[in-house]
Amino acid sequence: MTMGEVVWAAAAAHTGAMMRAPKGDADDLARAERVFAGFGALSASLKAARPDVIVVAATDHFLTFDYAALPLFAVGTGAYFPGHGEFGVPKRDYAGVEGLGEAIHADLVEAGFDPASARDLPLDHSFSCPLQLLLKGWDAPVLPIYVNCTVEPLPRLDRCLAFGRALGEALRRQTLAPRVAVLGTGGLSHWVGLPETGRINEAFDRRFLEDFSAGRFDDIASWNPGEVVRSAGNGAAEIRNWLLAAGAARARRARVLAYEPVAAWVTGIAVAELEP
């Protein structure tokens, strides 16, 4: 049997607002078009990699998990993952690979992590926004990996990088999906449900992308997470998913395809492809 191989990896921002092009501001529209072009290039690259599964690390915004059950990490199991279709995102459901989530969950537990198992995990816009853009006109099975990026206490940044590395090894050991793609999604700077909503810290975003593109993942993992949120907003906590993807891919660097502070989307939007 053929063991798994990570053939493609990337990281990208998400926001339900990016399902709609900005109106009324020509500069903002131009910024959005450059973001869409970045996603288009990433989609072509992903399709050319011919993945048997796309592993997506993302979070949730109180649609699937809430205070009754809020794991730090969870692995989607089963072979069907319904989309919530909220926040202006067209509803789309996703197929999985039968048995893959179960195998990855067991491997991660054996490796010393304790993720929850989430059968038929429903996916909110943090998963579906980038997938809608990347799978435009084609399709592939997915494996969702949930990371708590919303409610304290959050997993440490370095723990997310380590979890990603363990996930990557588990993906390479499994035999159900030989060609694996990995996507981490979230951030960059933005504030959600706070008085600062609408603010974008471009300086933070560019510093993060400079370190990320240079492969300084362990340096980013050593950042003070409280300072990240204070300077770049509670939405910037989602850089955890970028670190997870980098760890899973054994990446050495990344190539930034787009970065734009899109005012209408109230988020610093970046698209990057990870490189070995």
C-alpha positions as CSV (number, residue, x, y, z in Angstrom):
1,M,0.0,0.0,0.0
2,T,1.1,3.5,-0.8
3,M,1.9,5.7,2.2
4,G,0.8,9.3,2.3
5,E,2.8,12.2,0.9
6,V,2.1,15.9,1.4
7,V,2.2,17.2,-2.2
8,W,0.9,20.7,-1.6
9,A,0.5,23.1,1.3
10,A,-0.7,26.7,1.7
11,A,-2.2,29.2,4.2
12,A,-4.8,31.9,3.5
13,A,-7.0,34.3,5.3
14,H,-10.8,33.8,5.5
15,T,-13.8,36.1,6.0
16,G,-17.3,35.6,4.9
17,A,-17.2,39.2,3.5
18,M,-14.7,38.1,0.8
19,M,-17.5,36.1,-0.9
20,R,-18.5,39.6,-2.2
21,A,-16.4,42.1,-4.1
22,P,-16.2,45.5,-2.4
23,K,-18.5,48.3,-3.8
24,G,-18.0,52.0,-4.0
25,D,-14.2,52.3,-3.5
26,A,-12.1,51.7,-6.5
27,D,-8.9,51.2,-4.5
28,D,-10.5,48.6,-2.2
29,L,-11.9,46.8,-5.2
30,A,-8.5,46.7,-6.8
31,R,-7.1,45.3,-3.6
32,A,-9.8,42.6,-3.6
33,E,-9.1,41.7,-7.2
34,R,-5.5,41.1,-6.3
35,V,-6.6,38.8,-3.5
36,F,-8.9,36.9,-5.9
37,A,-6.0,36.6,-8.3
38,G,-3.9,35.1,-5.5
39,F,-6.6,32.6,-4.7
40,G,-6.9,31.8,-8.4
41,A,-3.2,31.0,-8.6
42,L,-3.4,28.9,-5.5
43,S,-6.4,27.0,-6.9
44,A,-4.5,26.2,-10.1
45,S,-1.5,25.0,-8.1
46,L,-3.7,22.8,-5.8
47,K,-5.6,21.3,-8.8
48,A,-2.3,20.5,-10.5
49,A,-1.1,18.6,-7.3
50,R,-4.0,16.1,-7.8
51,P,-4.8,15.7,-4.1
52,D,-6.7,12.7,-2.8
53,V,-7.7,14.8,0.2
54,I,-7.4,18.4,1.3
55,V,-6.6,18.7,5.1
56,V,-8.0,22.0,6.3
57,A,-7.0,23.5,9.6
58,A,-9.5,26.2,10.7
59,T,-11.6,27.3,13.6
60,D,-15.3,27.8,14.4
61,H,-17.4,30.8,15.4
62,F,-19.9,29.2,17.9
63,L,-21.8,27.4,15.2
64,T,-20.5,23.9,15.8
65,F,-18.7,24.2,19.2
66,D,-19.8,26.3,22.1
67,Y,-19.2,26.4,25.9
68,A,-20.9,23.1,26.4
69,A,-18.0,21.4,24.5
70,L,-15.0,23.4,23.4
71,P,-11.9,21.3,22.5
72,L,-8.6,22.8,21.8
73,F,-8.1,20.5,18.8
74,A,-10.6,18.2,17.0
75,V,-10.3,15.9,14.0
76,G,-13.3,15.4,11.7
77,T,-14.3,11.8,11.3
78,G,-16.7,10.1,8.9
79,A,-17.0,10.8,5.2
80,Y,-19.4,13.8,5.1
81,F,-19.0,17.3,6.4
82,P,-22.0,19.6,6.0
83,G,-21.4,23.4,5.5
84,H,-23.3,25.8,7.7
85,G,-23.7,28.2,4.8
86,E,-23.7,31.2,7.1
87,F,-22.4,34.8,6.9
88,G,-23.3,35.2,3.2
89,V,-21.3,32.1,2.2
90,P,-23.0,29.8,-0.3
91,K,-23.9,26.5,1.3
92,R,-21.7,23.7,0.2
93,D,-21.2,20.3,1.8
94,Y,-18.0,18.3,1.5
95,A,-17.1,14.7,1.1
96,G,-14.4,13.1,3.2
97,V,-12.3,9.9,2.9
98,E,-13.9,7.0,4.8
99,G,-11.8,6.0,7.7
100,L,-9.1,8.7,7.3
101,G,-10.2,10.9,10.1
102,E,-10.4,8.0,12.4
103,A,-6.9,6.9,11.5
104,I,-5.4,10.3,11.9
105,H,-7.2,10.8,15.3
106,A,-5.8,7.5,16.6
107,D,-2.3,8.3,15.4
108,L,-2.3,11.8,17.0
109,V,-3.4,10.3,20.3
110,E,-0.7,7.7,20.1
111,A,1.8,10.6,19.4
112,G,0.8,12.3,22.7
113,F,-1.8,14.7,21.6
114,D,-5.5,14.6,22.8
115,P,-7.7,16.0,20.0
116,A,-11.4,15.3,20.1
117,S,-13.1,13.2,17.5
118,A,-15.9,15.1,15.8
119,R,-18.1,12.8,13.6
120,D,-19.5,14.5,10.5
121,L,-18.0,17.8,11.8
122,P,-20.2,20.8,10.4
123,L,-18.0,23.5,8.8
124,D,-18.5,27.2,9.2
125,H,-17.1,30.0,7.0
126,S,-13.5,29.5,8.4
127,F,-13.4,26.3,6.4
128,S,-15.8,27.0,3.6
129,C,-14.6,30.5,2.5
130,P,-11.2,29.4,1.2
131,L,-12.5,26.1,0.0
132,Q,-15.2,27.9,-2.1
133,L,-12.5,29.9,-3.8
134,L,-10.0,27.0,-4.1
135,L,-12.5,24.5,-5.4
136,K,-14.2,26.7,-7.9
137,G,-15.3,24.5,-10.7
138,W,-13.8,21.2,-9.3
139,D,-13.9,19.2,-6.1
140,A,-11.8,17.0,-3.8
141,P,-12.5,15.3,-0.5
142,V,-11.5,17.2,2.7
143,L,-10.4,16.3,6.2
144,P,-11.2,19.2,8.7
145,I,-9.0,19.9,11.6
146,Y,-10.5,22.2,14.2
147,V,-8.3,24.5,16.3
148,N,-9.8,26.7,19.0
149,C,-8.7,30.2,18.1
150,T,-11.7,32.0,19.7
151,V,-12.2,31.3,23.4
152,E,-9.5,31.4,26.1
153,P,-7.5,29.4,27.0
154,L,-6.2,28.9,23.4
155,P,-3.6,26.4,22.6
156,R,-0.1,27.9,22.7
157,L,1.5,28.9,19.4
158,D,4.3,26.5,19.8
159,R,1.8,23.7,20.6
160,C,0.0,24.4,17.3
161,L,3.3,24.1,15.4
162,A,4.1,20.9,17.2
163,F,0.6,19.6,16.6
164,G,1.0,20.4,12.9
165,R,4.3,18.4,12.8
166,A,2.6,15.4,14.4
167,L,-0.3,15.7,12.0
168,G,2.1,15.7,9.1
169,E,3.7,12.5,10.3
170,A,0.3,10.9,10.8
171,L,-0.7,11.9,7.2
172,R,2.5,10.3,5.9
173,R,1.9,7.1,7.7
174,Q,-1.7,6.6,6.5
175,T,-2.5,4.7,3.3
176,L,-6.1,5.8,2.6
177,A,-5.2,9.1,0.7
178,P,-1.7,8.9,-0.9
179,R,-1.6,12.5,-2.2
180,V,-2.3,15.0,0.6
181,A,-2.8,18.7,0.5
182,V,-2.8,20.8,3.6
183,L,-4.3,24.3,4.1
184,G,-4.2,26.5,7.2
185,T,-6.7,29.3,7.2
186,G,-7.3,32.4,9.4
187,G,-6.2,35.9,10.2
188,L,-4.4,38.1,9.6
189,S,-5.1,41.2,11.6
190,H,-8.7,41.9,12.4
191,W,-11.0,42.5,15.3
192,V,-14.3,40.6,15.6
193,G,-17.2,41.9,17.6
194,L,-15.2,44.6,19.3
195,P,-15.1,48.4,19.1
196,E,-11.9,48.2,17.0
197,T,-13.7,46.2,14.3
198,G,-12.7,47.6,11.0
199,R,-9.1,48.3,12.0
200,I,-6.3,46.5,10.2
201,N,-2.7,46.5,11.5
202,E,-0.7,46.4,8.3
203,A,2.6,46.6,10.1
204,F,1.8,43.5,12.1
205,D,0.7,41.6,8.9
206,R,3.8,42.5,7.0
207,R,6.1,41.5,9.9
208,F,4.3,38.2,10.2
209,L,4.5,37.5,6.5
210,E,8.1,38.4,6.4
211,D,8.9,35.8,9.1
212,F,6.5,33.3,7.6
213,S,7.8,33.5,4.1
214,A,11.4,33.2,5.4
215,G,10.5,30.0,7.2
216,R,11.0,31.4,10.7
217,F,8.1,29.3,12.1
218,D,9.7,28.6,15.4
219,D,10.3,32.3,15.9
220,I,6.6,33.1,15.3
221,A,5.7,30.2,17.6
222,S,7.7,32.0,20.4
223,W,5.7,35.3,20.0
224,N,3.7,36.5,23.0
225,P,0.1,35.4,22.1
226,G,-1.4,38.1,24.2
227,E,0.6,40.7,22.4
228,V,-0.5,39.3,19.1
229,V,-4.2,39.8,20.0
230,R,-3.5,43.2,21.5
231,S,-1.7,44.5,18.4
232,A,-3.6,42.7,15.7
233,G,-7.0,41.8,17.1
234,N,-8.7,38.7,18.4
235,G,-8.9,37.4,14.8
236,A,-5.1,37.3,14.5
237,A,-5.2,34.4,17.0
238,E,-5.9,32.3,13.9
239,I,-2.2,32.5,12.8
240,R,-2.2,29.2,14.8
241,N,-3.6,27.5,11.7
242,W,-0.8,28.9,9.5
243,L,1.8,27.5,11.9
244,L,0.0,24.1,11.9
245,A,0.1,23.9,8.1
246,A,3.7,24.8,8.0
247,G,4.5,22.1,10.5
248,A,2.5,19.5,8.7
249,A,4.2,20.3,5.4
250,R,7.8,20.3,6.8
251,A,8.0,23.6,5.0
252,R,11.2,25.6,4.8
253,R,9.7,28.8,3.4
254,A,6.6,30.3,1.9
255,R,5.8,32.3,-1.2
256,V,3.2,35.1,-0.6
257,L,0.9,35.3,-3.6
258,A,-1.1,38.3,-2.2
259,Y,-1.4,40.6,0.7
260,E,-4.0,43.4,0.9
261,P,-5.6,45.3,3.8
262,V,-9.1,45.2,2.3
263,A,-11.2,47.8,4.2
264,A,-14.5,46.4,3.1
265,W,-13.5,43.0,4.5
266,V,-12.2,44.5,7.7
267,T,-9.2,42.1,7.5
268,G,-5.6,42.0,6.4
269,I,-6.0,39.3,3.7
270,A,-3.0,37.1,2.7
271,V,-2.6,34.1,0.5
272,A,0.7,32.1,0.7
273,E,1.9,28.8,-0.8
274,L,4.3,26.8,1.4
275,E,7.5,25.4,-0.1
276,P,9.7,22.5,1.0
